[in-house]
Amino acid sequence: MFLTLLTEKQKVAFLALAKRLIESDTHLSLEGQNLMELMNREMGFPRERDIQPREITEVLHEFDSRKARVAVLLELLGLAHSDGDYGKEEKHLIEEIAAGFETSKEEVLAMENWALRQLALAYEATQFFSEKEGN
């Protein structure tokens, strides 16, 4: 949703963070895979890019504006919650990224609440496309 705000270098750095987040999740879900596919398309990448592992501290400096940092956190929080299981490893990684961005815990919580509401609305929208009896 906000990935178009990122520069090309930031998009690649975002993918490194997203890959790290997905790898931290012991339960790789279909929802998470689908969301990553959508994120790649949103960023203009035709398919999933091969991203080399990088240290988080090495990647964070790419996000040099508040707008970019907020976009990254909102997108990662949505990805972390997409399978309905926000595990301690994912939470720890989000906290590490937020600390690197100097984002307060209160602000991260507000972003997390927004991401949860957004995911609920997206799920609700998919229900409109479901076949109803008699249609």
SEPA-29167 format. One record per residue: x, y, z of N, C-alpha, C in turn; residue in three letters. Coordinates in nm, 3 decimals, always signed. Layout:
N
<n_px X | n_py Y | n_pz Z | ca_px X | ca_py Y | ca_pz Z | c_px X | c_py Y | c_pz Z | aa ala> .
...
//
This chain:
135
<n_px +0.081 | n_py -0.119 | n_pz +0.000 | ca_px +0.000 | ca_py +0.000 | ca_pz +0.000 | c_px +0.087 | c_py +0.127 | c_pz +0.000 | aa met> .
<n_px +0.198 | n_py +0.124 | n_pz +0.073 | ca_px +0.284 | ca_py +0.242 | ca_pz +0.084 | c_px +0.420 | c_py +0.222 | c_pz +0.018 | aa phe> .
<n_px +0.441 | n_py +0.110 | n_pz -0.044 | ca_px +0.572 | ca_py +0.077 | ca_pz -0.099 | c_px +0.610 | c_py +0.163 | c_pz -0.218 | aa leu> .
<n_px +0.512 | n_py +0.222 | n_pz -0.283 | ca_px +0.542 | ca_py +0.311 | ca_pz -0.396 | c_px +0.609 | c_py +0.439 | c_pz -0.349 | aa thr> .
<n_px +0.604 | n_py +0.468 | n_pz -0.220 | ca_px +0.670 | ca_py +0.586 | ca_pz -0.165 | c_px +0.821 | c_py +0.569 | c_pz -0.157 | aa leu> .
<n_px +0.868 | n_py +0.446 | n_pz -0.169 | ca_px +1.010 | ca_py +0.416 | ca_pz -0.151 | c_px +1.087 | c_py +0.433 | c_pz -0.282 | aa leu> .
<n_px +1.213 | n_py +0.469 | n_pz -0.268 | ca_px +1.303 | ca_py +0.473 | ca_pz -0.383 | c_px +1.339 | c_py +0.330 | c_pz -0.423 | aa thr> .
<n_px +1.404 | n_py +0.316 | n_pz -0.536 | ca_px +1.444 | ca_py +0.183 | ca_pz -0.582 | c_px +1.535 | c_py +0.113 | c_pz -0.479 | aa glu> .
<n_px +1.634 | n_py +0.185 | n_pz -0.427 | ca_px +1.725 | ca_py +0.128 | ca_pz -0.327 | c_px +1.649 | c_py +0.091 | c_pz -0.200 | aa lys> .
<n_px +1.553 | n_py +0.174 | n_pz -0.161 | ca_px +1.474 | ca_py +0.147 | ca_pz -0.041 | c_px +1.385 | c_py +0.025 | c_pz -0.061 | aa gln> .
<n_px +1.334 | n_py +0.007 | n_pz -0.182 | ca_px +1.250 | ca_py -0.111 | ca_pz -0.210 | c_px +1.331 | c_py -0.240 | c_pz -0.192 | aa lys> .
<n_px +1.452 | n_py -0.239 | n_pz -0.241 | ca_px +1.538 | ca_py -0.358 | ca_pz -0.226 | c_px +1.571 | c_py -0.379 | c_pz -0.078 | aa val> .
<n_px +1.600 | n_py -0.270 | n_pz -0.007 | ca_px +1.627 | ca_py -0.280 | ca_pz +0.137 | c_px +1.503 | c_py -0.329 | c_pz +0.212 | aa ala> .
<n_px +1.385 | n_py -0.282 | n_pz +0.171 | ca_px +1.262 | ca_py -0.331 | ca_pz +0.233 | c_px +1.248 | c_py -0.481 | c_pz +0.214 | aa phe> .
<n_px +1.275 | n_py -0.528 | n_pz +0.093 | ca_px +1.265 | ca_py -0.673 | ca_pz +0.068 | c_px +1.359 | c_py -0.752 | c_pz +0.156 | aa leu> .
<n_px +1.477 | n_py -0.697 | n_pz +0.183 | ca_px +1.570 | ca_py -0.766 | ca_pz +0.273 | c_px +1.509 | c_py -0.777 | c_pz +0.413 | aa ala> .
<n_px +1.445 | n_py -0.670 | n_pz +0.459 | ca_px +1.380 | ca_py -0.674 | ca_pz +0.591 | c_px +1.261 | c_py -0.769 | c_pz +0.590 | aa leu> .
<n_px +1.181 | n_py -0.765 | n_pz +0.484 | ca_px +1.064 | ca_py -0.852 | ca_pz +0.475 | c_px +1.106 | c_py -0.999 | c_pz +0.471 | aa ala> .
<n_px +1.212 | n_py -1.026 | n_pz +0.396 | ca_px +1.263 | ca_py -1.165 | ca_pz +0.390 | c_px +1.308 | c_py -1.210 | c_pz +0.528 | aa lys> .
<n_px +1.376 | n_py -1.123 | n_pz +0.598 | ca_px +1.422 | ca_py -1.155 | ca_pz +0.733 | c_px +1.303 | c_py -1.181 | c_pz +0.826 | aa arg> .
<n_px +1.198 | n_py -1.101 | n_pz +0.811 | ca_px +1.078 | ca_py -1.119 | ca_pz +0.893 | c_px +1.012 | c_py -1.253 | c_pz +0.863 | aa leu> .
<n_px +1.000 | n_py -1.285 | n_pz +0.737 | ca_px +0.937 | ca_py -1.412 | ca_pz +0.698 | c_px +1.019 | c_py -1.530 | c_pz +0.749 | aa ile> .
<n_px +1.151 | n_py -1.519 | n_pz +0.740 | ca_px +1.237 | ca_py -1.627 | ca_pz +0.788 | c_px +1.231 | c_py -1.643 | c_pz +0.940 | aa glu> .
<n_px +1.197 | n_py -1.535 | n_pz +1.011 | ca_px +1.188 | ca_py -1.543 | ca_pz +1.157 | c_px +1.060 | c_py -1.613 | c_pz +1.201 | aa ser> .
<n_px +0.964 | n_py -1.622 | n_pz +1.111 | ca_px +0.836 | ca_py -1.685 | ca_pz +1.142 | c_px +0.849 | c_py -1.835 | c_pz +1.123 | aa asp> .
<n_px +0.824 | n_py -1.909 | n_pz +1.228 | ca_px +0.834 | ca_py -2.055 | ca_pz +1.219 | c_px +0.720 | c_py -2.115 | c_pz +1.138 | aa thr> .
<n_px +0.617 | n_py -2.036 | n_pz +1.113 | ca_px +0.500 | ca_py -2.082 | ca_pz +1.040 | c_px +0.481 | c_py -1.993 | c_pz +0.918 | aa his> .
<n_px +0.541 | n_py -2.032 | n_pz +0.805 | ca_px +0.528 | ca_py -1.955 | ca_pz +0.682 | c_px +0.391 | c_py -1.984 | c_pz +0.622 | aa leu> .
<n_px +0.307 | n_py -1.883 | n_pz +0.618 | ca_px +0.170 | ca_py -1.903 | ca_pz +0.576 | c_px +0.149 | c_py -1.867 | c_pz +0.430 | aa ser> .
<n_px +0.042 | n_py -1.918 | n_pz +0.375 | ca_px +0.000 | ca_py -1.884 | ca_pz +0.240 | c_px -0.033 | c_py -1.735 | c_pz +0.232 | aa leu> .
<n_px -0.093 | n_py -1.682 | n_pz +0.339 | ca_px -0.126 | ca_py -1.540 | ca_pz +0.341 | c_px +0.000 | c_py -1.454 | c_pz +0.329 | aa glu> .
<n_px +0.103 | n_py -1.491 | n_pz +0.403 | ca_px +0.229 | ca_py -1.418 | ca_pz +0.397 | c_px +0.294 | c_py -1.426 | c_pz +0.261 | aa gly> .
<n_px +0.291 | n_py -1.544 | n_pz +0.201 | ca_px +0.346 | ca_py -1.561 | ca_pz +0.067 | c_px +0.270 | c_py -1.476 | c_pz -0.034 | aa gln> .
<n_px +0.137 | n_py -1.478 | n_pz -0.024 | ca_px +0.055 | ca_py -1.398 | ca_pz -0.114 | c_px +0.081 | c_py -1.249 | c_pz -0.096 | aa asn> .
<n_px +0.095 | n_py -1.206 | n_pz +0.029 | ca_px +0.122 | ca_py -1.065 | ca_pz +0.055 | c_px +0.258 | c_py -1.024 | c_pz -0.001 | aa leu> .
<n_px +0.358 | n_py -1.108 | n_pz +0.011 | ca_px +0.489 | ca_py -1.077 | ca_pz -0.046 | c_px +0.480 | c_py -1.066 | c_pz -0.198 | aa met> .
<n_px +0.402 | n_py -1.152 | n_pz -0.259 | ca_px +0.383 | ca_py -1.144 | ca_pz -0.404 | c_px +0.318 | c_py -1.011 | c_pz -0.442 | aa glu> .
<n_px +0.217 | n_py -0.970 | n_pz -0.367 | ca_px +0.151 | ca_py -0.842 | ca_pz -0.392 | c_px +0.248 | c_py -0.725 | c_pz -0.372 | aa leu> .
<n_px +0.330 | n_py -0.734 | n_pz -0.268 | ca_px +0.427 | ca_py -0.628 | ca_pz -0.240 | c_px +0.527 | c_py -0.615 | c_pz -0.355 | aa met> .
<n_px +0.574 | n_py -0.727 | n_pz -0.407 | ca_px +0.667 | ca_py -0.724 | ca_pz -0.520 | c_px +0.602 | c_py -0.657 | c_pz -0.641 | aa asn> .
<n_px +0.478 | n_py -0.690 | n_pz -0.668 | ca_px +0.408 | ca_py -0.626 | ca_pz -0.781 | c_px +0.389 | c_py -0.478 | c_pz -0.756 | aa arg> .
<n_px +0.352 | n_py -0.441 | n_pz -0.633 | ca_px +0.332 | ca_py -0.300 | ca_pz -0.600 | c_px +0.460 | c_py -0.220 | c_pz -0.624 | aa glu> .
<n_px +0.573 | n_py -0.280 | n_pz -0.596 | ca_px +0.701 | ca_py -0.211 | ca_pz -0.614 | c_px +0.749 | c_py -0.216 | c_pz -0.758 | aa met> .
<n_px +0.674 | n_py -0.283 | n_pz -0.845 | ca_px +0.711 | ca_py -0.289 | ca_pz -0.986 | c_px +0.805 | c_py -0.401 | c_pz -1.022 | aa gly> .
<n_px +0.821 | n_py -0.496 | n_pz -0.932 | ca_px +0.906 | ca_py -0.611 | ca_pz -0.959 | c_px +0.819 | c_py -0.722 | c_pz -1.017 | aa phe> .
<n_px +0.853 | n_py -0.776 | n_pz -1.132 | ca_px +0.766 | ca_py -0.875 | ca_pz -1.197 | c_px +0.749 | c_py -1.004 | c_pz -1.117 | aa pro> .
<n_px +0.850 | n_py -1.040 | n_pz -1.041 | ca_px +0.842 | ca_py -1.160 | ca_pz -0.958 | c_px +0.934 | c_py -1.139 | c_pz -0.838 | aa arg> .
<n_px +0.931 | n_py -1.232 | n_pz -0.747 | ca_px +1.014 | ca_py -1.218 | ca_pz -0.627 | c_px +1.161 | c_py -1.209 | c_pz -0.665 | aa glu> .
<n_px +1.226 | n_py -1.108 | n_pz -0.612 | ca_px +1.368 | ca_py -1.087 | ca_pz -0.639 | c_px +1.452 | c_py -1.171 | c_pz -0.546 | aa arg> .
<n_px +1.568 | n_py -1.208 | n_pz -0.595 | ca_px +1.664 | ca_py -1.281 | ca_pz -0.512 | c_px +1.739 | c_py -1.177 | c_pz -0.428 | aa asp> .
<n_px +1.710 | n_py -1.174 | n_pz -0.301 | ca_px +1.767 | ca_py -1.075 | ca_pz -0.210 | c_px +1.875 | c_py -1.142 | c_pz -0.125 | aa ile> .
<n_px +1.993 | n_py -1.082 | n_pz -0.126 | ca_px +2.102 | ca_py -1.132 | ca_pz -0.046 | c_px +2.080 | c_py -1.095 | c_pz +0.101 | aa gln> .
<n_px +2.112 | n_py -1.185 | n_pz +0.192 | ca_px +2.099 | ca_py -1.153 | ca_pz +0.334 | c_px +2.189 | c_py -1.036 | c_pz +0.372 | aa pro> .
<n_px +2.136 | n_py -0.946 | n_pz +0.453 | ca_px +2.212 | ca_py -0.830 | ca_pz +0.502 | c_px +2.177 | c_py -0.808 | c_pz +0.649 | aa arg> .
<n_px +2.271 | n_py -0.751 | n_pz +0.720 | ca_px +2.247 | ca_py -0.717 | ca_pz +0.859 | c_px +2.143 | c_py -0.606 | c_pz +0.866 | aa glu> .
<n_px +2.059 | n_py -0.611 | n_pz +0.966 | ca_px +1.953 | ca_py -0.510 | ca_pz +0.980 | c_px +2.012 | c_py -0.370 | c_pz +0.988 | aa ile> .
<n_px +2.116 | n_py -0.353 | n_pz +1.066 | ca_px +2.176 | ca_py -0.221 | ca_pz +1.081 | c_px +2.230 | c_py -0.168 | c_pz +0.948 | aa thr> .
<n_px +2.271 | n_py -0.257 | n_pz +0.862 | ca_px +2.321 | ca_py -0.219 | ca_pz +0.730 | c_px +2.207 | c_py -0.169 | c_pz +0.640 | aa glu> .
<n_px +2.089 | n_py -0.223 | n_pz +0.659 | ca_px +1.974 | ca_py -0.191 | ca_pz +0.575 | c_px +1.902 | c_py -0.064 | c_pz +0.622 | aa val> .
<n_px +1.895 | n_py -0.043 | n_pz +0.751 | ca_px +1.814 | ca_py +0.065 | ca_pz +0.805 | c_px +1.856 | c_py +0.204 | c_pz +0.758 | aa leu> .
<n_px +1.984 | n_py +0.224 | n_pz +0.733 | ca_px +2.029 | ca_py +0.357 | ca_pz +0.691 | c_px +1.974 | c_py +0.398 | c_pz +0.555 | aa his> .
<n_px +1.923 | n_py +0.303 | n_pz +0.478 | ca_px +1.863 | ca_py +0.335 | ca_pz +0.347 | c_px +1.737 | c_py +0.420 | c_pz +0.362 | aa glu> .
<n_px +1.671 | n_py +0.407 | n_pz +0.475 | ca_px +1.543 | ca_py +0.476 | ca_pz +0.496 | c_px +1.570 | c_py +0.609 | c_pz +0.566 | aa phe> .
<n_px +1.594 | n_py +0.711 | n_pz +0.484 | ca_px +1.643 | ca_py +0.839 | ca_pz +0.534 | c_px +1.536 | c_py +0.944 | c_pz +0.558 | aa asp> .
<n_px +1.410 | n_py +0.905 | n_pz +0.552 | ca_px +1.302 | ca_py +1.000 | ca_pz +0.580 | c_px +1.199 | c_py +0.934 | c_pz +0.671 | aa ser> .
<n_px +1.127 | n_py +1.016 | n_pz +0.742 | ca_px +1.021 | ca_py +0.964 | ca_pz +0.829 | c_px +0.917 | c_py +0.889 | c_pz +0.745 | aa arg> .
<n_px +0.883 | n_py +0.944 | n_pz +0.630 | ca_px +0.782 | ca_py +0.882 | ca_pz +0.543 | c_px +0.824 | c_py +0.739 | c_pz +0.507 | aa lys> .
<n_px +0.949 | n_py +0.721 | n_pz +0.469 | ca_px +0.999 | ca_py +0.588 | ca_pz +0.432 | c_px +0.998 | c_py +0.494 | c_pz +0.552 | aa ala> .
<n_px +1.040 | n_py +0.544 | n_pz +0.668 | ca_px +1.044 | ca_py +0.459 | ca_pz +0.788 | c_px +0.905 | c_py +0.416 | c_pz +0.831 | aa arg> .
<n_px +0.809 | n_py +0.508 | n_pz +0.825 | ca_px +0.671 | ca_py +0.473 | ca_pz +0.861 | c_px +0.615 | c_py +0.373 | c_pz +0.761 | aa val> .
<n_px +0.640 | n_py +0.395 | n_pz +0.631 | ca_px +0.592 | ca_py +0.301 | ca_pz +0.529 | c_px +0.646 | c_py +0.160 | c_pz +0.556 | aa ala> .
<n_px +0.774 | n_py +0.151 | n_pz +0.588 | ca_px +0.837 | ca_py +0.021 | ca_pz +0.615 | c_px +0.772 | c_py -0.046 | c_pz +0.736 | aa val> .
<n_px +0.757 | n_py +0.028 | n_pz +0.844 | ca_px +0.698 | ca_py -0.031 | ca_pz +0.964 | c_px +0.554 | c_py -0.076 | c_pz +0.941 | aa leu> .
<n_px +0.474 | n_py +0.007 | n_pz +0.875 | ca_px +0.335 | ca_py -0.033 | ca_pz +0.848 | c_px +0.328 | c_py -0.158 | c_pz +0.763 | aa leu> .
<n_px +0.411 | n_py -0.164 | n_pz +0.659 | ca_px +0.410 | ca_py -0.281 | ca_pz +0.571 | c_px +0.460 | c_py -0.406 | c_pz +0.642 | aa glu> .
<n_px +0.565 | n_py -0.393 | n_pz +0.722 | ca_px +0.617 | ca_py -0.509 | ca_pz +0.795 | c_px +0.519 | c_py -0.558 | c_pz +0.901 | aa leu> .
<n_px +0.452 | n_py -0.465 | n_pz +0.967 | ca_px +0.352 | ca_py -0.505 | ca_pz +1.067 | c_px +0.237 | c_py -0.579 | c_pz +1.000 | aa leu> .
<n_px +0.194 | n_py -0.532 | n_pz +0.884 | ca_px +0.089 | ca_py -0.603 | ca_pz +0.809 | c_px +0.134 | c_py -0.742 | c_pz +0.770 | aa gly> .
<n_px +0.257 | n_py -0.753 | n_pz +0.724 | ca_px +0.312 | ca_py -0.883 | ca_pz +0.685 | c_px +0.322 | c_py -0.976 | c_pz +0.806 | aa leu> .
<n_px +0.369 | n_py -0.924 | n_pz +0.918 | ca_px +0.385 | ca_py -1.005 | ca_pz +1.039 | c_px +0.250 | c_py -1.057 | c_pz +1.090 | aa ala> .
<n_px +0.146 | n_py -0.980 | n_pz +1.074 | ca_px +0.014 | ca_py -1.019 | ca_pz +1.123 | c_px -0.070 | c_py -1.092 | c_pz +1.019 | aa his> .
<n_px -0.021 | n_py -1.102 | n_pz +0.895 | ca_px -0.104 | ca_py -1.156 | ca_pz +0.787 | c_px -0.150 | c_py -1.299 | c_pz +0.809 | aa ser> .
<n_px -0.075 | n_py -1.376 | n_pz +0.886 | ca_px -0.114 | ca_py -1.515 | ca_pz +0.910 | c_px -0.191 | c_py -1.532 | c_pz +1.041 | aa asp> .
<n_px -0.218 | n_py -1.420 | n_pz +1.110 | ca_px -0.294 | ca_py -1.427 | ca_pz +1.235 | c_px -0.211 | c_py -1.472 | c_pz +1.353 | aa gly> .
<n_px -0.081 | n_py -1.490 | n_pz +1.333 | ca_px +0.007 | ca_py -1.537 | ca_pz +1.441 | c_px +0.131 | c_py -1.449 | c_pz +1.445 | aa asp> .
<n_px +0.128 | n_py -1.349 | n_pz +1.531 | ca_px +0.239 | ca_py -1.256 | ca_pz +1.547 | c_px +0.329 | c_py -1.312 | c_pz +1.655 | aa tyr> .
<n_px +0.429 | n_py -1.391 | n_pz +1.612 | ca_px +0.515 | ca_py -1.462 | ca_pz +1.706 | c_px +0.619 | c_py -1.374 | c_pz +1.770 | aa gly> .
<n_px +0.683 | n_py -1.428 | n_pz +1.874 | ca_px +0.781 | ca_py -1.350 | ca_pz +1.950 | c_px +0.903 | c_py -1.314 | c_pz +1.866 | aa lys> .
<n_px +0.941 | n_py -1.401 | n_pz +1.770 | ca_px +1.055 | ca_py -1.370 | ca_pz +1.684 | c_px +1.023 | c_py -1.252 | c_pz +1.592 | aa glu> .
<n_px +0.901 | n_py -1.253 | n_pz +1.537 | ca_px +0.859 | ca_py -1.142 | ca_pz +1.451 | c_px +0.852 | c_py -1.013 | c_pz +1.532 | aa glu> .
<n_px +0.794 | n_py -1.022 | n_pz +1.650 | ca_px +0.781 | ca_py -0.904 | ca_pz +1.736 | c_px +0.919 | c_py -0.848 | c_pz +1.772 | aa lys> .
<n_px +1.011 | n_py -0.935 | n_pz +1.804 | ca_px +1.146 | ca_py -0.892 | ca_pz +1.838 | c_px +1.211 | c_py -0.820 | c_pz +1.719 | aa his> .
<n_px +1.194 | n_py -0.874 | n_pz +1.600 | ca_px +1.252 | ca_py -0.812 | ca_pz +1.481 | c_px +1.190 | c_py -0.675 | c_pz +1.454 | aa leu> .
<n_px +1.059 | n_py -0.664 | n_pz +1.467 | ca_px +0.991 | ca_py -0.535 | ca_pz +1.449 | c_px +1.043 | c_py -0.436 | c_pz +1.553 | aa ile> .
<n_px +1.058 | n_py -0.480 | n_pz +1.676 | ca_px +1.109 | ca_py -0.392 | ca_pz +1.782 | c_px +1.251 | c_py -0.346 | c_pz +1.750 | aa glu> .
<n_px +1.334 | n_py -0.435 | n_pz +1.695 | ca_px +1.472 | ca_py -0.400 | ca_pz +1.660 | c_px +1.473 | c_py -0.296 | c_pz +1.548 | aa glu> .
<n_px +1.389 | n_py -0.315 | n_pz +1.449 | ca_px +1.380 | ca_py -0.219 | ca_pz +1.338 | c_px +1.329 | c_py -0.084 | c_pz +1.388 | aa ile> .
<n_px +1.224 | n_py -0.087 | n_pz +1.469 | ca_px +1.167 | ca_py +0.037 | ca_pz +1.524 | c_px +1.270 | c_py +0.112 | c_pz +1.607 | aa ala> .
<n_px +1.347 | n_py +0.039 | n_pz +1.686 | ca_px +1.451 | ca_py +0.103 | ca_pz +1.768 | c_px +1.557 | c_py +0.167 | c_pz +1.677 | aa ala> .
<n_px +1.592 | n_py +0.098 | n_pz +1.570 | ca_px +1.688 | ca_py +0.152 | ca_pz +1.474 | c_px +1.636 | c_py +0.279 | c_pz +1.406 | aa gly> .
<n_px +1.505 | n_py +0.287 | n_pz +1.390 | ca_px +1.441 | ca_py +0.405 | ca_pz +1.332 | c_px +1.411 | c_py +0.512 | c_pz +1.438 | aa phe> .
<n_px +1.442 | n_py +0.480 | n_pz +1.564 | ca_px +1.413 | ca_py +0.569 | ca_pz +1.677 | c_px +1.264 | c_py +0.601 | c_pz +1.686 | aa glu> .
<n_px +1.184 | n_py +0.496 | n_pz +1.667 | ca_px +1.038 | ca_py +0.507 | ca_pz +1.676 | c_px +0.996 | c_py +0.454 | c_pz +1.812 | aa thr> .
<n_px +0.914 | n_py +0.530 | n_pz +1.882 | ca_px +0.874 | ca_py +0.492 | ca_pz +2.017 | c_px +0.784 | c_py +0.368 | c_pz +2.015 | aa ser> .
<n_px +0.782 | n_py +0.299 | n_pz +2.128 | ca_px +0.696 | ca_py +0.181 | ca_pz +2.142 | c_px +0.550 | c_py +0.219 | c_pz +2.127 | aa lys> .
<n_px +0.513 | n_py +0.336 | n_pz +2.176 | ca_px +0.375 | ca_py +0.383 | ca_pz +2.165 | c_px +0.336 | c_py +0.403 | c_pz +2.019 | aa glu> .
<n_px +0.427 | n_py +0.461 | n_pz +1.942 | ca_px +0.397 | ca_py +0.483 | ca_pz +1.801 | c_px +0.391 | c_py +0.351 | c_pz +1.725 | aa glu> .
<n_px +0.477 | n_py +0.258 | n_pz +1.758 | ca_px +0.473 | ca_py +0.126 | ca_pz +1.694 | c_px +0.341 | c_py +0.057 | c_pz +1.727 | aa val> .
<n_px +0.296 | n_py +0.069 | n_pz +1.851 | ca_px +0.168 | ca_py +0.010 | ca_pz +1.889 | c_px +0.054 | c_py +0.072 | c_pz +1.810 | aa leu> .
<n_px +0.056 | n_py +0.203 | n_pz +1.792 | ca_px -0.047 | ca_py +0.270 | ca_pz +1.713 | c_px -0.044 | c_py +0.221 | c_pz +1.568 | aa ala> .
<n_px +0.076 | n_py +0.203 | n_pz +1.512 | ca_px +0.089 | ca_py +0.151 | ca_pz +1.376 | c_px +0.040 | c_py +0.007 | c_pz +1.368 | aa met> .
<n_px +0.071 | n_py -0.071 | n_pz +1.471 | ca_px +0.026 | ca_py -0.210 | ca_pz +1.474 | c_px -0.127 | c_py -0.216 | c_pz +1.477 | aa glu> .
<n_px -0.188 | n_py -0.132 | n_pz +1.557 | ca_px -0.334 | ca_py -0.127 | ca_pz +1.563 | c_px -0.392 | c_py -0.090 | c_pz +1.427 | aa asn> .
<n_px -0.329 | n_py +0.006 | n_pz +1.359 | ca_px -0.376 | ca_py +0.044 | ca_pz +1.226 | c_px -0.364 | c_py -0.074 | c_pz +1.131 | aa trp> .
<n_px -0.250 | n_py -0.143 | n_pz +1.134 | ca_px -0.228 | ca_py -0.257 | ca_pz +1.044 | c_px -0.331 | c_py -0.367 | c_pz +1.068 | aa ala> .
<n_px -0.365 | n_py -0.391 | n_pz +1.193 | ca_px -0.466 | ca_py -0.492 | ca_pz +1.225 | c_px -0.603 | c_py -0.452 | c_pz +1.171 | aa leu> .
<n_px -0.637 | n_py -0.326 | n_pz +1.184 | ca_px -0.766 | ca_py -0.279 | ca_pz +1.130 | c_px -0.766 | c_py -0.291 | c_pz +0.977 | aa arg> .
<n_px -0.655 | n_py -0.257 | n_pz +0.915 | ca_px -0.644 | ca_py -0.267 | ca_pz +0.769 | c_px -0.659 | c_py -0.411 | c_pz +0.723 | aa gln> .
<n_px -0.594 | n_py -0.504 | n_pz +0.792 | ca_px -0.606 | ca_py -0.645 | ca_pz +0.756 | c_px -0.750 | c_py -0.694 | c_pz +0.773 | aa leu> .
<n_px -0.817 | n_py -0.650 | n_pz +0.878 | ca_px -0.956 | ca_py -0.689 | ca_pz +0.901 | c_px -1.045 | c_py -0.635 | c_pz +0.789 | aa ala> .
<n_px -1.022 | n_py -0.512 | n_pz +0.747 | ca_px -1.100 | ca_py -0.455 | ca_pz +0.637 | c_px -1.073 | c_py -0.527 | c_pz +0.506 | aa leu> .
<n_px -0.948 | n_py -0.564 | n_pz +0.481 | ca_px -0.916 | ca_py -0.637 | ca_pz +0.359 | c_px -0.985 | c_py -0.774 | c_pz +0.359 | aa ala> .
<n_px -0.986 | n_py -0.840 | n_pz +0.474 | ca_px -1.054 | ca_py -0.969 | ca_pz +0.484 | c_px -1.204 | c_py -0.950 | c_pz +0.460 | aa tyr> .
<n_px -1.259 | n_py -0.845 | n_pz +0.519 | ca_px -1.402 | ca_py -0.817 | ca_pz +0.502 | c_px -1.433 | c_py -0.794 | c_pz +0.354 | aa glu> .
<n_px -1.347 | n_py -0.722 | n_pz +0.284 | ca_px -1.369 | ca_py -0.696 | ca_pz +0.142 | c_px -1.368 | c_py -0.825 | c_pz +0.062 | aa ala> .
<n_px -1.281 | n_py -0.919 | n_pz +0.095 | ca_px -1.277 | ca_py -1.045 | ca_pz +0.021 | c_px -1.408 | c_py -1.122 | c_pz +0.037 | aa thr> .
<n_px -1.475 | n_py -1.101 | n_pz +0.148 | ca_px -1.603 | ca_py -1.169 | ca_pz +0.169 | c_px -1.710 | c_py -1.121 | c_pz +0.071 | aa gln> .
<n_px -1.699 | n_py -0.999 | n_pz +0.025 | ca_px -1.794 | ca_py -0.948 | ca_pz -0.075 | c_px -1.783 | c_py -1.024 | c_pz -0.206 | aa phe> .
<n_px -1.665 | n_py -1.077 | n_pz -0.234 | ca_px -1.643 | ca_py -1.150 | ca_pz -0.359 | c_px -1.685 | c_py -1.296 | c_pz -0.350 | aa phe> .
<n_px -1.710 | n_py -1.343 | n_pz -0.230 | ca_px -1.749 | ca_py -1.482 | ca_pz -0.211 | c_px -1.889 | c_py -1.506 | c_pz -0.267 | aa ser> .
<n_px -1.905 | n_py -1.624 | n_pz -0.323 | ca_px -2.036 | ca_py -1.662 | ca_pz -0.375 | c_px -2.134 | c_py -1.680 | c_pz -0.260 | aa glu> .
<n_px -2.250 | n_py -1.625 | n_pz -0.275 | ca_px -2.357 | ca_py -1.641 | ca_pz -0.177 | c_px -2.456 | c_py -1.744 | c_pz -0.231 | aa lys> .
<n_px -2.524 | n_py -1.812 | n_pz -0.140 | ca_px -2.625 | ca_py -1.908 | ca_pz -0.182 | c_px -2.732 | c_py -1.840 | c_pz -0.266 | aa glu> .
<n_px -2.766 | n_py -1.901 | n_pz -0.376 | ca_px -2.872 | ca_py -1.847 | ca_pz -0.461 | c_px -2.821 | c_py -1.748 | c_pz -0.564 | aa gly> .
<n_px -2.691 | n_py -1.720 | n_pz -0.568 | ca_px -2.637 | ca_py -1.624 | ca_pz -0.668 | c_px -2.564 | c_py -1.696 | c_pz -0.778 | aa asn> .
//
